[in-house]
């Protein structure tokens, strides 16, 4: 018996009491809608986790270590169970036996991995025996005609094929799906088909320029037009319009605008009847960045106030509900967006697909603080996963914050027993040029903590899949998830406002 640990025991008991109180308040808000039976335990655990991570617990985390007691850094799968176990152990150390608590004992159906693995299987299918993390690949247009490419991708380790509805058309998608299904049957390897609904993504639709090589350089002006038929204003050599012109109504002077994943940064200097005059502040290349159609346009910190499903999305969704295994929704910002999506699915899904799994892509500033609410709304209704679309997200929140936020998302999703997909620019150099960078290899290892890694298309995509499969297979025996320091989560702040 050691009385020195008594204050530590009392502090952990106070934490448990507060977590239970705050967790119940969060859970009551989430349970205003019906929750499917097999997700009730996970929802309660998520509420407890958000309550626990509301405060900074690094001091108590470090104080527990010398006593040989859990540092609480791996409590995500079962928050209250782990707190009870720590209290029970401290009770034996101090001689103050805690009869009101029991050790949380993992069993075959409730171990620290099983609920998350069960939900991952529902979403993405059974994983390969030699690695925990699955591999998703964005289908290039060639996949519609090149059957051998699709077959090789599956043989190399692709577990899920992503079809991006922002590109190509229904005929091309159907040919891709036929090839995927045939190759899956021939190889005997499962490959889920994910259709990615593009959402209100703002892209360059058309381009008008007086230049032979339409590059934007620092200090140069351009027109961001709201017109289908554009005219170049005086002293402006490039005009572009967007796929979502109505977003320009919400833009004001000095609004920051980023083009092509942040390669061009500009600010609005003048508002005209035909659009916005913007001045380039900096570019990723000293000699300027070439402007191309289909590249994204981001408006950081601007609430665009757009419906999560466009008219095109509604048409694409009709095809997806008939042909996909999973549907991903882009630019989800809130629980209300998920409720609207769920209501739409209930109307569109055929009877034999009423329980189709879905994924929310997280790529906006607004979505970050709403993550727990988004998960609670969506996962209460059906099998659900989160995709961290790190390209748009980095442009929206800044590259400095991305590393912190993606860590918090990994923890929250584990507490919610919700699969997470690590996406955007994974092994990008290898896939495009055939030669990887050292940082890209490290990124794959970091992504191994997710349930799935997504690769984008490129000339060397088969090499990319083989490389990820090899890295994941080798790293799988070294770690499952990482222990974290228990500083208060930034994301948790919105839960108590």
Secondary structure, 3 states (H helix, E strand, C coil): CCHHHHHHHHHHHHHHHHHHHHHHHHHHHHCCCCCCHHHHHHHHHHHHHHHHCCCCCHHHHHHHHCCCCCCCCCCCCCHHHHHHHHHHHHHHHHCCCCCCCCCCCCCCCCCCCHHHHHHHHHHHCCCCCCCCCEEEEECCHHHHCCHHHHHHHHHHCCCEEEEECCCCCHHHHHHHHHHHHHHHHHHCCCCEEEEEECCCCCEEEEEEECCCCCEECCCCEEEEECCCCCCCCCCCCEEEEECCHHHHHHCCCCCEEEECCCCEEEEEEEEECCEEEEEEEEECCCCCEECCCCCEEECCCCCCCCCCCCHHHHHHHHHHHHHCCEEEECCCCCHHHHHHHHHHHHHHCCHHHCCCEEEEEECCHHHHCCHHHHHHHHHCCCCEEEEEEHHHHHHHHCHHHHHHHHHHHHHHHHHCCCEEEEECCCCHHHHHHCCCCHHHHHHHHHHCCCCEEEECCCCCHHHHHHHHHHHHHHHCCCCCCCCCCCCCCCHHHHHHC
